């Protein structure tokens, strides 16, 4: 049990770091390295913790990271436009967060059910 918490803690910390790196790439000047690092982390976490070692917590960290990065990309796209309806932006972002989170929860529930059977 102790080793699982170590893996979970390292996964959460690395997920947070790579998500911050991706957000820095989205809102900063150099876009490519941070996004590539985030994509590599997501694909590696999926491959290792979905296909080889089953760990739902790491997959949940990946879903949370995906929600944050996709929402950041959406915010960046909406901010770069010249529209004046800010309330519509907030509604669209809120709907995107709810939709992506719901899809992630559905996927995690499906993965959990597959593992139990």
Secondary structure, DSSP 8 states (H G I E B T S, - for coil): -HHHHHHHHHHHHHHHHHHHHHHHHHHSS--HHHHHHHHHHHHHHHIIIIIIS--HHHHHHHHHHHHHHHHHHHHHHHHHS----HHHHHHHHHHHHHHHHHHHHHHHHHHHHHHH-
